[in-house]
Amino acid sequence: RGYKTTAPTDAPEKIPHTLILDYTGKPEITQRLAKLLNIDLQYIQDASQESAPPSVDVVVRLGEDYQPPTESSSVTE
């Protein structure tokens, strides 16, 4: 769907809620991703003032609450 991904890695600890860390400072990108992944917008964190991992704009940390989108889920562009 237009996103480049890197190899997944394990987080150092479990987290209760899925988080989207935005290193771009462009909320429209992370809001669209949150909608695609069915993640509440309150779990988007602005990380634009922090050092991003190399070649990374956004990090998604899957929490214990994450439920993958179903086949019937769709995003209106």
N, CA, C and O atoms as a Tripos MOL2 file, in Angstrom:
@<TRIPOS>MOLECULE
protein
  308   307    77     0     0
PROTEIN
NO_CHARGES

@<TRIPOS>ATOM
      1 N           0.8070   -1.2000    0.0000 N.3       1 ARG1
      2 CA          0.0000    0.0000    0.0000 C.3       1 ARG1
      3 C           0.8460    1.2570    0.0000 C.2       1 ARG1
      4 O           0.4040    2.3170    0.4430 O.2       1 ARG1
      5 N           2.0420    1.1350   -0.4900 N.am      2 GLY2
      6 CA          2.8590    2.3260   -0.6170 C.3       2 GLY2
      7 C           3.8200    2.5810    0.5150 C.2       2 GLY2
      8 O           4.3910    3.6680    0.6010 O.2       2 GLY2
      9 N           4.0170    1.6050    1.3930 N.am      3 TYR3
     10 CA          4.9400    1.7790    2.5070 C.3       3 TYR3
     11 C           6.1260    0.8420    2.3370 C.2       3 TYR3
     12 O           5.9550   -0.3320    2.0060 O.2       3 TYR3
     13 N           7.3140    1.3540    2.5610 N.am      4 LYS4
     14 CA          8.5020    0.5060    2.5970 C.3       4 LYS4
     15 C           8.6960    0.0930    4.0440 C.2       4 LYS4
     16 O           8.5140    0.8990    4.9570 O.2       4 LYS4
     17 N           9.0640   -1.1550    4.2510 N.am      5 THR5
     18 CA          9.2750   -1.6390    5.6080 C.3       5 THR5
     19 C          10.6870   -2.1880    5.7580 C.2       5 THR5
     20 O          11.3570   -2.5260    4.7820 O.2       5 THR5
     21 N          11.1070   -2.2650    6.9920 N.am      6 THR6
     22 CA         12.3840   -2.8890    7.3080 C.3       6 THR6
     23 C          12.0940   -4.2080    8.0100 C.2       6 THR6
     24 O          10.9390   -4.5150    8.3080 O.2       6 THR6
     25 N          13.1180   -4.9730    8.2680 N.am      7 ALA7
     26 CA         12.9340   -6.2360    8.9780 C.3       7 ALA7
     27 C          12.4320   -5.9540   10.3940 C.2       7 ALA7
     28 O          12.9600   -5.0720   11.0710 O.2       7 ALA7
     29 N          11.4240   -6.6900   10.8450 N.am      8 PRO8
     30 CA         10.9270   -6.4750   12.2090 C.3       8 PRO8
     31 C          11.9620   -6.8980   13.2410 C.2       8 PRO8
     32 O          12.7790   -7.7870   13.0030 O.2       8 PRO8
     33 N          11.9080   -6.2440   14.3810 N.am      9 THR9
     34 CA         12.7640   -6.6030   15.5090 C.3       9 THR9
     35 C          11.9140   -6.6830   16.7620 C.2       9 THR9
     36 O          10.7970   -6.1670   16.7960 O.2       9 THR9
     37 N          12.4370   -7.3230   17.7840 N.am     10 ASP10
     38 CA         11.7340   -7.4250   19.0590 C.3      10 ASP10
     39 C          11.9950   -6.1880   19.9000 C.2      10 ASP10
     40 O          13.1180   -5.6900   19.9690 O.2      10 ASP10
     41 N          10.9390   -5.7030   20.5380 N.am     11 ALA11
     42 CA         11.0660   -4.5670   21.4500 C.3      11 ALA11
     43 C          11.6850   -5.0520   22.7610 C.2      11 ALA11
     44 O          11.5890   -6.2320   23.0950 O.2      11 ALA11
     45 N          12.3200   -4.1400   23.5040 N.am     12 PRO12
     46 CA         12.9520   -4.5510   24.7570 C.3      12 PRO12
     47 C          11.9540   -4.9870   25.8310 C.2      12 PRO12
     48 O          12.3110   -5.7530   26.7270 O.2      12 PRO12
     49 N          10.7000   -4.5070   25.7520 N.am     13 GLU13
     50 CA          9.7000   -4.8890   26.7430 C.3      13 GLU13
     51 C           8.3230   -4.8900   26.0930 C.2      13 GLU13
     52 O           8.1190   -4.2780   25.0440 O.2      13 GLU13
     53 N           7.3720   -5.5910   26.7340 N.am     14 LYS14
     54 CA          5.9960   -5.5940   26.2440 C.3      14 LYS14
     55 C           5.3490   -4.2620   26.6010 C.2      14 LYS14
     56 O           5.6420   -3.6700   27.6400 O.2      14 LYS14
     57 N           4.4630   -3.8040   25.7200 N.am     15 ILE15
     58 CA          3.7150   -2.5810   25.9960 C.3      15 ILE15
     59 C           2.2270   -2.8910   25.8370 C.2      15 ILE15
     60 O           1.8590   -3.7270   25.0120 O.2      15 ILE15
     61 N           1.3680   -2.2300   26.6130 N.am     16 PRO16
     62 CA         -0.0570   -2.5550   26.5610 C.3      16 PRO16
     63 C          -0.7450   -2.0970   25.2800 C.2      16 PRO16
     64 O          -1.6470   -2.7750   24.7890 O.2      16 PRO16
     65 N          -0.3310   -0.9580   24.7330 N.am     17 HIS17
     66 CA         -0.9870   -0.3930   23.5570 C.3      17 HIS17
     67 C          -0.0020   -0.2560   22.4040 C.2      17 HIS17
     68 O           1.1700    0.0610   22.6050 O.2      17 HIS17
     69 N          -0.4890   -0.4960   21.2100 N.am     18 THR18
     70 CA          0.3120   -0.3060   20.0100 C.3      18 THR18
     71 C           0.6090    1.1780   19.8430 C.2      18 THR18
     72 O          -0.2870    2.0100   19.9780 O.2      18 THR18
     73 N           1.8540    1.5100   19.5510 N.am     19 LEU19
     74 CA          2.2760    2.9020   19.3910 C.3      19 LEU19
     75 C           2.8290    3.1250   17.9910 C.2      19 LEU19
     76 O           3.4670    2.2510   17.4050 O.2      19 LEU19
     77 N           2.5660    4.3150   17.4750 N.am     20 ILE20
     78 CA          3.1850    4.7580   16.2330 C.3      20 ILE20
     79 C           4.0660    5.9410   16.5920 C.2      20 ILE20
     80 O           3.5750    6.9560   17.0860 O.2      20 ILE20
     81 N           5.3590    5.8180   16.3480 N.am     21 LEU21
     82 CA          6.3100    6.8960   16.6170 C.3      21 LEU21
     83 C           6.5860    7.6170   15.3110 C.2      21 LEU21
     84 O           7.0640    7.0150   14.3500 O.2      21 LEU21
     85 N           6.2840    8.9070   15.2790 N.am     22 ASP22
     86 CA          6.4150    9.7180   14.0690 C.3      22 ASP22
     87 C           7.6730   10.5650   14.1480 C.2      22 ASP22
     88 O           7.7320   11.5270   14.9130 O.2      22 ASP22
     89 N           8.6780   10.2080   13.3560 N.am     23 TYR23
     90 CA          9.9270   10.9690   13.3140 C.3      23 TYR23
     91 C           9.8980   12.0460   12.2270 C.2      23 TYR23
     92 O          10.8500   12.8170   12.1020 O.2      23 TYR23
     93 N           8.8130   12.1090   11.4380 N.am     24 THR24
     94 CA          8.7480   13.0460   10.3140 C.3      24 THR24
     95 C           8.1660   14.4020   10.6760 C.2      24 THR24
     96 O           8.4840   15.4040   10.0370 O.2      24 THR24
     97 N           7.3110   14.4420   11.7030 N.am     25 GLY25
     98 CA          6.5910   15.6720   12.0120 C.3      25 GLY25
     99 C           5.4740   15.9400   11.0170 C.2      25 GLY25
    100 O           4.9730   17.0620   10.9370 O.2      25 GLY25
    101 N           5.0760   14.9220   10.2560 N.am     26 LYS26
    102 CA          3.9960   15.0400    9.2650 C.3      26 LYS26
    103 C           2.8350   14.1430    9.7090 C.2      26 LYS26
    104 O           2.7750   12.9760    9.3220 O.2      26 LYS26
    105 N           1.9140   14.6800   10.5180 N.am     27 PRO27
    106 CA          0.8620   13.8380   11.0980 C.3      27 PRO27
    107 C          -0.0540   13.1600   10.0860 C.2      27 PRO27
    108 O          -0.6510   12.1310   10.4000 O.2      27 PRO27
    109 N          -0.1800   13.7070    8.8890 N.am     28 GLU28
    110 CA         -1.0650   13.0700    7.9060 C.3      28 GLU28
    111 C          -0.5680   11.6720    7.5380 C.2      28 GLU28
    112 O          -1.3720   10.7930    7.2280 O.2      28 GLU28
    113 N           0.7320   11.4620    7.5690 N.am     29 ILE29
    114 CA          1.2970   10.1440    7.2570 C.3      29 ILE29
    115 C           0.9360    9.1390    8.3450 C.2      29 ILE29
    116 O           0.4540    8.0460    8.0510 O.2      29 ILE29
    117 N           1.1690    9.5080    9.5950 N.am     30 THR30
    118 CA          0.9140    8.5670   10.6880 C.3      30 THR30
    119 C          -0.5800    8.3770   10.9290 C.2      30 THR30
    120 O          -0.9960    7.3000   11.3540 O.2      30 THR30
    121 N          -1.3870    9.3870   10.6710 N.am     31 GLN31
    122 CA         -2.8370    9.2270   10.8170 C.3      31 GLN31
    123 C          -3.3710    8.2360    9.7870 C.2      31 GLN31
    124 O          -4.2390    7.4190   10.0960 O.2      31 GLN31
    125 N          -2.8570    8.3100    8.5780 N.am     32 ARG32
    126 CA         -3.2680    7.3600    7.5320 C.3      32 ARG32
    127 C          -2.8330    5.9380    7.9030 C.2      32 ARG32
    128 O          -3.5950    4.9870    7.7260 O.2      32 ARG32
    129 N          -1.6260    5.7980    8.4110 N.am     33 LEU33
    130 CA         -1.1250    4.4920    8.8370 C.3      33 LEU33
    131 C          -1.9550    3.9510   10.0000 C.2      33 LEU33
    132 O          -2.2870    2.7660   10.0240 O.2      33 LEU33
    133 N          -2.2900    4.8080   10.9610 N.am     34 ALA34
    134 CA         -3.1140    4.3870   12.0970 C.3      34 ALA34
    135 C          -4.4730    3.8800   11.6210 C.2      34 ALA34
    136 O          -4.9720    2.8700   12.1160 O.2      34 ALA34
    137 N          -5.0580    4.5750   10.6730 N.am     35 LYS35
    138 CA         -6.3520    4.1440   10.1400 C.3      35 LYS35
    139 C          -6.2110    2.7950    9.4360 C.2      35 LYS35
    140 O          -7.0560    1.9150    9.6020 O.2      35 LYS35
    141 N          -5.1590    2.6350    8.6610 N.am     36 LEU36
    142 CA         -4.9140    1.3840    7.9460 C.3      36 LEU36
    143 C          -4.7550    0.2080    8.9110 C.2      36 LEU36
    144 O          -5.2550   -0.8870    8.6520 O.2      36 LEU36
    145 N          -4.0590    0.4410   10.0200 N.am     37 LEU37
    146 CA         -3.7810   -0.6210   10.9970 C.3      37 LEU37
    147 C          -4.8190   -0.6990   12.1120 C.2      37 LEU37
    148 O          -4.6970   -1.5200   13.0210 O.2      37 LEU37
    149 N          -5.8490    0.1640   12.0390 N.am     38 ASN38
    150 CA         -6.9090    0.1860   13.0480 C.3      38 ASN38
    151 C          -6.3600    0.5140   14.4430 C.2      38 ASN38
    152 O          -6.6980   -0.1430   15.4280 O.2      38 ASN38
    153 N          -5.5120    1.5380   14.5020 N.am     39 ILE39
    154 CA         -4.9060    1.9880   15.7550 C.3      39 ILE39
    155 C          -5.4940    3.3450   16.1070 C.2      39 ILE39
    156 O          -5.5490    4.2370   15.2610 O.2      39 ILE39
    157 N          -5.9350    3.5090   17.3550 N.am     40 ASP40
    158 CA         -6.5120    4.7710   17.8090 C.3      40 ASP40
    159 C          -5.4830    5.8890   17.6920 C.2      40 ASP40
    160 O          -4.3120    5.7030   18.0210 O.2      40 ASP40
    161 N          -5.9280    7.0500   17.2210 N.am     41 LEU41
    162 CA         -5.0230    8.1810   16.9960 C.3      41 LEU41
    163 C          -4.3150    8.6490   18.2630 C.2      41 LEU41
    164 O          -3.2510    9.2620   18.1770 O.2      41 LEU41
    165 N          -4.8810    8.3740   19.4310 N.am     42 GLN42
    166 CA         -4.2230    8.7990   20.6700 C.3      42 GLN42
    167 C          -2.8850    8.0920   20.8940 C.2      42 GLN42
    168 O          -2.0870    8.5150   21.7310 O.2      42 GLN42
    169 N          -2.6470    7.0180   20.1470 N.am     43 TYR43
    170 CA         -1.4060    6.2600   20.3130 C.3      43 TYR43
    171 C          -0.3390    6.6200   19.2760 C.2      43 TYR43
    172 O           0.6140    5.8680   19.0690 O.2      43 TYR43
    173 N          -0.5080    7.7750   18.6290 N.am     44 ILE44
    174 CA          0.5380    8.3210   17.7640 C.3      44 ILE44
    175 C           1.3700    9.2730   18.6120 C.2      44 ILE44
    176 O           0.8250   10.1820   19.2380 O.2      44 ILE44
    177 N           2.6720    9.0740   18.6380 N.am     45 GLN45
    178 CA          3.5600    9.9440   19.4090 C.3      45 GLN45
    179 C           4.4780   10.7110   18.4670 C.2      45 GLN45
    180 O           5.1020   10.1360   17.5760 O.2      45 GLN45
    181 N           4.5460   12.0210   18.6840 N.am     46 ASP46
    182 CA          5.4510   12.8670   17.9090 C.3      46 ASP46
    183 C           6.8640   12.6460   18.4340 C.2      46 ASP46
    184 O           7.1770   13.0050   19.5690 O.2      46 ASP46
    185 N           7.6990   12.0650   17.6140 N.am     47 ALA47
    186 CA          9.0920   11.8090   17.9850 C.3      47 ALA47
    187 C          10.0250   12.6120   17.0930 C.2      47 ALA47
    188 O          11.2040   12.2820   16.9680 O.2      47 ALA47
    189 N           9.4980   13.6760   16.4650 N.am     48 SER48
    190 CA         10.2820   14.4330   15.4800 C.3      48 SER48
    191 C          11.4840   15.1450   16.0850 C.2      48 SER48
    192 O          12.4080   15.5090   15.3580 O.2      48 SER48
    193 N          11.4930   15.3480   17.3820 N.am     49 GLN49
    194 CA         12.6270   16.0010   18.0310 C.3      49 GLN49
    195 C          13.6880   14.9960   18.4850 C.2      49 GLN49
    196 O          14.7450   15.3850   18.9820 O.2      49 GLN49
    197 N          13.4020   13.7100   18.3120 N.am     50 GLU50
    198 CA         14.3320   12.6560   18.7240 C.3      50 GLU50
    199 C          15.1360   12.1720   17.5160 C.2      50 GLU50
    200 O          14.7740   12.4350   16.3690 O.2      50 GLU50
    201 N          16.2060   11.4760   17.7860 N.am     51 SER51
    202 CA         17.0140   10.8910   16.7090 C.3      51 SER51
    203 C          16.3280    9.6340   16.1950 C.2      51 SER51
    204 O          16.0910    8.6900   16.9480 O.2      51 SER51
    205 N          16.0180    9.6330   14.9210 N.am     52 ALA52
    206 CA         15.3660    8.4730   14.3090 C.3      52 ALA52
    207 C          16.3920    7.3960   14.0050 C.2      52 ALA52
    208 O          17.5600    7.6930   13.7520 O.2      52 ALA52
    209 N          15.9530    6.1430   14.0290 N.am     53 PRO53
    210 CA         16.8440    5.0880   13.5400 C.3      53 PRO53
    211 C          17.2140    5.3890   12.0830 C.2      53 PRO53
    212 O          16.4510    6.0650   11.3930 O.2      53 PRO53
    213 N          18.3470    4.9110   11.6060 N.am     54 PRO54
    214 CA         18.7680    5.1940   10.2260 C.3      54 PRO54
    215 C          17.7030    4.8080    9.1960 C.2      54 PRO54
    216 O          17.1530    3.7070    9.2400 O.2      54 PRO54
    217 N          17.4230    5.7220    8.2760 N.am     55 SER55
    218 CA         16.4820    5.5060    7.1660 C.3      55 SER55
    219 C          15.0630    5.1690    7.6140 C.2      55 SER55
    220 O          14.3500    4.4530    6.9110 O.2      55 SER55
    221 N          14.6440    5.6740    8.7750 N.am     56 VAL56
    222 CA         13.3110    5.3780    9.2990 C.3      56 VAL56
    223 C          12.5430    6.6770    9.5120 C.2      56 VAL56
    224 O          13.0620    7.6290   10.0970 O.2      56 VAL56
    225 N          11.2980    6.7060    9.0310 N.am     57 ASP57
    226 CA         10.4130    7.8490    9.2500 C.3      57 ASP57
    227 C           9.4020    7.5750   10.3560 C.2      57 ASP57
    228 O           9.0390    8.4700   11.1180 O.2      57 ASP57
    229 N           8.9520    6.3210   10.4310 N.am     58 VAL58
    230 CA          7.9020    5.9360   11.3700 C.3      58 VAL58
    231 C           8.2440    4.5690   11.9500 C.2      58 VAL58
    232 O           8.7410    3.6910   11.2450 O.2      58 VAL58
    233 N           7.9730    4.3980   13.2430 N.am     59 VAL59
    234 CA          8.1240    3.0930   13.8920 C.3      59 VAL59
    235 C           6.7620    2.7030   14.4530 C.2      59 VAL59
    236 O           6.0960    3.5100   15.1030 O.2      59 VAL59
    237 N           6.3550    1.4680   14.2010 N.am     60 VAL60
    238 CA          5.1370    0.9250   14.7950 C.3      60 VAL60
    239 C           5.5720   -0.1220   15.8070 C.2      60 VAL60
    240 O           6.2110   -1.1150   15.4590 O.2      60 VAL60
    241 N           5.2130    0.1150   17.0680 N.am     61 ARG61
    242 CA          5.5020   -0.8640   18.1300 C.3      61 ARG61
    243 C           4.2010   -1.5650   18.4700 C.2      61 ARG61
    244 O           3.2830   -0.9550   19.0190 O.2      61 ARG61
    245 N           4.1230   -2.8400   18.1460 N.am     62 LEU62
    246 CA          2.8960   -3.5840   18.3890 C.3      62 LEU62
    247 C           2.7470   -3.8840   19.8680 C.2      62 LEU62
    248 O           3.6360   -4.4590   20.4970 O.2      62 LEU62
    249 N           1.6110   -3.4860   20.4090 N.am     63 GLY63
    250 CA          1.3170   -3.7190   21.8140 C.3      63 GLY63
    251 C           0.4410   -4.9440   21.9960 C.2      63 GLY63
    252 O           0.0440   -5.5980   21.0310 O.2      63 GLY63
    253 N           0.1500   -5.2400   23.2520 N.am     64 GLU64
    254 CA         -0.6780   -6.4000   23.5640 C.3      64 GLU64
    255 C          -2.1000   -6.2490   23.0380 C.2      64 GLU64
    256 O          -2.8090   -7.2450   22.8940 O.2      64 GLU64
    257 N          -2.5310   -5.0210   22.7460 N.am     65 ASP65
    258 CA         -3.8840   -4.7790   22.2560 C.3      65 ASP65
    259 C          -4.0270   -4.9180   20.7420 C.2      65 ASP65
    260 O          -5.1410   -4.8240   20.2270 O.2      65 ASP65
    261 N          -2.9430   -5.1360   20.0250 N.am     66 TYR66
    262 CA         -3.0010   -5.1060   18.5560 C.3      66 TYR66
    263 C          -3.8330   -6.2480   17.9940 C.2      66 TYR66
    264 O          -3.6520   -7.4100   18.3570 O.2      66 TYR66
    265 N          -4.7460   -5.8940   17.1050 N.am     67 GLN67
    266 CA         -5.5500   -6.8500   16.3530 C.3      67 GLN67
    267 C          -5.3380   -6.5440   14.8780 C.2      67 GLN67
    268 O          -5.6890   -5.4510   14.4320 O.2      67 GLN67
    269 N          -4.7810   -7.4630   14.1100 N.am     68 PRO68
    270 CA         -4.5540   -7.1910   12.6830 C.3      68 PRO68
    271 C          -5.8610   -6.8560   11.9750 C.2      68 PRO68
    272 O          -6.9130   -7.3920   12.3250 O.2      68 PRO68
    273 N          -5.8000   -5.9710   10.9770 N.am     69 PRO69
    274 CA         -7.0060   -5.6720   10.1920 C.3      69 PRO69
    275 C          -7.5080   -6.9390    9.5090 C.2      69 PRO69
    276 O          -6.7240   -7.8150    9.1460 O.2      69 PRO69
    277 N          -8.8150   -7.0230    9.3420 N.am     70 THR70
    278 CA         -9.3970   -8.1740    8.6590 C.3      70 THR70
    279 C          -9.4620   -7.8980    7.1640 C.2      70 THR70
    280 O          -9.2670   -6.7660    6.7200 O.2      70 THR70
    281 N          -9.7330   -8.9320    6.4030 N.am     71 GLU71
    282 CA         -9.8510   -8.7910    4.9480 C.3      71 GLU71
    283 C         -10.9220   -7.7770    4.5730 C.2      71 GLU71
    284 O         -10.8070   -7.0950    3.5550 O.2      71 GLU71
    285 N         -11.9750   -7.6750    5.4020 N.am     72 SER72
    286 CA        -13.0720   -6.7630    5.0750 C.3      72 SER72
    287 C         -12.7590   -5.3190    5.4520 C.2      72 SER72
    288 O         -13.5070   -4.4120    5.0860 O.2      72 SER72
    289 N         -11.6580   -5.0900    6.1840 N.am     73 SER73
    290 CA        -11.2670   -3.7260    6.5280 C.3      73 SER73
    291 C         -10.7880   -3.0180    5.2730 C.2      73 SER73
    292 O         -10.1390   -3.6190    4.4170 O.2      73 SER73
    293 N         -11.1110   -1.7490    5.1710 N.am     74 SER74
    294 CA        -10.6200   -0.9900    4.0250 C.3      74 SER74
    295 C         -10.3490    0.4340    4.4440 C.2      74 SER74
    296 O         -10.9110    0.9310    5.4200 O.2      74 SER74
    297 N          -9.4860    1.0780    3.6970 N.am     75 VAL75
    298 CA         -9.1400    2.4680    3.9430 C.3      75 VAL75
    299 C          -9.5910    3.2660    2.7380 C.2      75 VAL75
    300 O          -9.2640    2.9400    1.5970 O.2      75 VAL75
    301 N         -10.3390    4.3050    3.0070 N.am     76 THR76
    302 CA        -10.7560    5.1910    1.9250 C.3      76 THR76
    303 C          -9.6750    6.2130    1.7000 C.2      76 THR76
    304 O          -9.2870    6.9240    2.6270 O.2      76 THR76
    305 N          -9.1890    6.2960    0.4970 N.am     77 GLU77
    306 CA         -8.1010    7.2220    0.1700 C.3      77 GLU77
    307 C          -8.6720    8.5400   -0.2650 C.2      77 GLU77
    308 O          -7.9220    9.4620   -0.5850 O.2      77 GLU77
@<TRIPOS>BOND
     1     1     2 1
     2     2     3 1
     3     3     4 2
     4     3     5 am
     5     5     6 1
     6     6     7 1
     7     7     8 2
     8     7     9 am
     9     9    10 1
    10    10    11 1
    11    11    12 2
    12    11    13 am
    13    13    14 1
    14    14    15 1
    15    15    16 2
    16    15    17 am
    17    17    18 1
    18    18    19 1
    19    19    20 2
    20    19    21 am
    21    21    22 1
    22    22    23 1
    23    23    24 2
    24    23    25 am
    25    25    26 1
    26    26    27 1
    27    27    28 2
    28    27    29 am
    29    29    30 1
    30    30    31 1
    31    31    32 2
    32    31    33 am
    33    33    34 1
    34    34    35 1
    35    35    36 2
    36    35    37 am
    37    37    38 1
    38    38    39 1
    39    39    40 2
    40    39    41 am
    41    41    42 1
    42    42    43 1
    43    43    44 2
    44    43    45 am
    45    45    46 1
    46    46    47 1
    47    47    48 2
    48    47    49 am
    49    49    50 1
    50    50    51 1
    51    51    52 2
    52    51    53 am
    53    53    54 1
    54    54    55 1
    55    55    56 2
    56    55    57 am
    57    57    58 1
    58    58    59 1
    59    59    60 2
    60    59    61 am
    61    61    62 1
    62    62    63 1
    63    63    64 2
    64    63    65 am
    65    65    66 1
    66    66    67 1
    67    67    68 2
    68    67    69 am
    69    69    70 1
    70    70    71 1
    71    71    72 2
    72    71    73 am
    73    73    74 1
    74    74    75 1
    75    75    76 2
    76    75    77 am
    77    77    78 1
    78    78    79 1
    79    79    80 2
    80    79    81 am
    81    81    82 1
    82    82    83 1
    83    83    84 2
    84    83    85 am
    85    85    86 1
    86    86    87 1
    87    87    88 2
    88    87    89 am
    89    89    90 1
    90    90    91 1
    91    91    92 2
    92    91    93 am
    93    93    94 1
    94    94    95 1
    95    95    96 2
    96    95    97 am
    97    97    98 1
    98    98    99 1
    99    99   100 2
   100    99   101 am
   101   101   102 1
   102   102   103 1
   103   103   104 2
   104   103   105 am
   105   105   106 1
   106   106   107 1
   107   107   108 2
   108   107   109 am
   109   109   110 1
   110   110   111 1
   111   111   112 2
   112   111   113 am
   113   113   114 1
   114   114   115 1
   115   115   116 2
   116   115   117 am
   117   117   118 1
   118   118   119 1
   119   119   120 2
   120   119   121 am
   121   121   122 1
   122   122   123 1
   123   123   124 2
   124   123   125 am
   125   125   126 1
   126   126   127 1
   127   127   128 2
   128   127   129 am
   129   129   130 1
   130   130   131 1
   131   131   132 2
   132   131   133 am
   133   133   134 1
   134   134   135 1
   135   135   136 2
   136   135   137 am
   137   137   138 1
   138   138   139 1
   139   139   140 2
   140   139   141 am
   141   141   142 1
   142   142   143 1
   143   143   144 2
   144   143   145 am
   145   145   146 1
   146   146   147 1
   147   147   148 2
   148   147   149 am
   149   149   150 1
   150   150   151 1
   151   151   152 2
   152   151   153 am
   153   153   154 1
   154   154   155 1
   155   155   156 2
   156   155   157 am
   157   157   158 1
   158   158   159 1
   159   159   160 2
   160   159   161 am
   161   161   162 1
   162   162   163 1
   163   163   164 2
   164   163   165 am
   165   165   166 1
   166   166   167 1
   167   167   168 2
   168   167   169 am
   169   169   170 1
   170   170   171 1
   171   171   172 2
   172   171   173 am
   173   173   174 1
   174   174   175 1
   175   175   176 2
   176   175   177 am
   177   177   178 1
   178   178   179 1
   179   179   180 2
   180   179   181 am
   181   181   182 1
   182   182   183 1
   183   183   184 2
   184   183   185 am
   185   185   186 1
   186   186   187 1
   187   187   188 2
   188   187   189 am
   189   189   190 1
   190   190   191 1
   191   191   192 2
   192   191   193 am
   193   193   194 1
   194   194   195 1
   195   195   196 2
   196   195   197 am
   197   197   198 1
   198   198   199 1
   199   199   200 2
   200   199   201 am
   201   201   202 1
   202   202   203 1
   203   203   204 2
   204   203   205 am
   205   205   206 1
   206   206   207 1
   207   207   208 2
   208   207   209 am
   209   209   210 1
   210   210   211 1
   211   211   212 2
   212   211   213 am
   213   213   214 1
   214   214   215 1
   215   215   216 2
   216   215   217 am
   217   217   218 1
   218   218   219 1
   219   219   220 2
   220   219   221 am
   221   221   222 1
   222   222   223 1
   223   223   224 2
   224   223   225 am
   225   225   226 1
   226   226   227 1
   227   227   228 2
   228   227   229 am
   229   229   230 1
   230   230   231 1
   231   231   232 2
   232   231   233 am
   233   233   234 1
   234   234   235 1
   235   235   236 2
   236   235   237 am
   237   237   238 1
   238   238   239 1
   239   239   240 2
   240   239   241 am
   241   241   242 1
   242   242   243 1
   243   243   244 2
   244   243   245 am
   245   245   246 1
   246   246   247 1
   247   247   248 2
   248   247   249 am
   249   249   250 1
   250   250   251 1
   251   251   252 2
   252   251   253 am
   253   253   254 1
   254   254   255 1
   255   255   256 2
   256   255   257 am
   257   257   258 1
   258   258   259 1
   259   259   260 2
   260   259   261 am
   261   261   262 1
   262   262   263 1
   263   263   264 2
   264   263   265 am
   265   265   266 1
   266   266   267 1
   267   267   268 2
   268   267   269 am
   269   269   270 1
   270   270   271 1
   271   271   272 2
   272   271   273 am
   273   273   274 1
   274   274   275 1
   275   275   276 2
   276   275   277 am
   277   277   278 1
   278   278   279 1
   279   279   280 2
   280   279   281 am
   281   281   282 1
   282   282   283 1
   283   283   284 2
   284   283   285 am
   285   285   286 1
   286   286   287 1
   287   287   288 2
   288   287   289 am
   289   289   290 1
   290   290   291 1
   291   291   292 2
   292   291   293 am
   293   293   294 1
   294   294   295 1
   295   295   296 2
   296   295   297 am
   297   297   298 1
   298   298   299 1
   299   299   300 2
   300   299   301 am
   301   301   302 1
   302   302   303 1
   303   303   304 2
   304   303   305 am
   305   305   306 1
   306   306   307 1
   307   307   308 2
@<TRIPOS>SUBSTRUCTURE
     1 ARG1         2 RESIDUE 1 A ARG
     2 GLY2         6 RESIDUE 1 A GLY
     3 TYR3        10 RESIDUE 1 A TYR
     4 LYS4        14 RESIDUE 1 A LYS
     5 THR5        18 RESIDUE 1 A THR
     6 THR6        22 RESIDUE 1 A THR
     7 ALA7        26 RESIDUE 1 A ALA
     8 PRO8        30 RESIDUE 1 A PRO
     9 THR9        34 RESIDUE 1 A THR
    10 ASP10       38 RESIDUE 1 A ASP
    11 ALA11       42 RESIDUE 1 A ALA
    12 PRO12       46 RESIDUE 1 A PRO
    13 GLU13       50 RESIDUE 1 A GLU
    14 LYS14       54 RESIDUE 1 A LYS
    15 ILE15       58 RESIDUE 1 A ILE
    16 PRO16       62 RESIDUE 1 A PRO
    17 HIS17       66 RESIDUE 1 A HIS
    18 THR18       70 RESIDUE 1 A THR
    19 LEU19       74 RESIDUE 1 A LEU
    20 ILE20       78 RESIDUE 1 A ILE
    21 LEU21       82 RESIDUE 1 A LEU
    22 ASP22       86 RESIDUE 1 A ASP
    23 TYR23       90 RESIDUE 1 A TYR
    24 THR24       94 RESIDUE 1 A THR
    25 GLY25       98 RESIDUE 1 A GLY
    26 LYS26      102 RESIDUE 1 A LYS
    27 PRO27      106 RESIDUE 1 A PRO
    28 GLU28      110 RESIDUE 1 A GLU
    29 ILE29      114 RESIDUE 1 A ILE
    30 THR30      118 RESIDUE 1 A THR
    31 GLN31      122 RESIDUE 1 A GLN
    32 ARG32      126 RESIDUE 1 A ARG
    33 LEU33      130 RESIDUE 1 A LEU
    34 ALA34      134 RESIDUE 1 A ALA
    35 LYS35      138 RESIDUE 1 A LYS
    36 LEU36      142 RESIDUE 1 A LEU
    37 LEU37      146 RESIDUE 1 A LEU
    38 ASN38      150 RESIDUE 1 A ASN
    39 ILE39      154 RESIDUE 1 A ILE
    40 ASP40      158 RESIDUE 1 A ASP
    41 LEU41      162 RESIDUE 1 A LEU
    42 GLN42      166 RESIDUE 1 A GLN
    43 TYR43      170 RESIDUE 1 A TYR
    44 ILE44      174 RESIDUE 1 A ILE
    45 GLN45      178 RESIDUE 1 A GLN
    46 ASP46      182 RESIDUE 1 A ASP
    47 ALA47      186 RESIDUE 1 A ALA
    48 SER48      190 RESIDUE 1 A SER
    49 GLN49      194 RESIDUE 1 A GLN
    50 GLU50      198 RESIDUE 1 A GLU
    51 SER51      202 RESIDUE 1 A SER
    52 ALA52      206 RESIDUE 1 A ALA
    53 PRO53      210 RESIDUE 1 A PRO
    54 PRO54      214 RESIDUE 1 A PRO
    55 SER55      218 RESIDUE 1 A SER
    56 VAL56      222 RESIDUE 1 A VAL
    57 ASP57      226 RESIDUE 1 A ASP
    58 VAL58      230 RESIDUE 1 A VAL
    59 VAL59      234 RESIDUE 1 A VAL
    60 VAL60      238 RESIDUE 1 A VAL
    61 ARG61      242 RESIDUE 1 A ARG
    62 LEU62      246 RESIDUE 1 A LEU
    63 GLY63      250 RESIDUE 1 A GLY
    64 GLU64      254 RESIDUE 1 A GLU
    65 ASP65      258 RESIDUE 1 A ASP
    66 TYR66      262 RESIDUE 1 A TYR
    67 GLN67      266 RESIDUE 1 A GLN
    68 PRO68      270 RESIDUE 1 A PRO
    69 PRO69      274 RESIDUE 1 A PRO
    70 THR70      278 RESIDUE 1 A THR
    71 GLU71      282 RESIDUE 1 A GLU
    72 SER72      286 RESIDUE 1 A SER
    73 SER73      290 RESIDUE 1 A SER
    74 SER74      294 RESIDUE 1 A SER
    75 VAL75      298 RESIDUE 1 A VAL
    76 THR76      302 RESIDUE 1 A THR
    77 GLU77      306 RESIDUE 1 A GLU
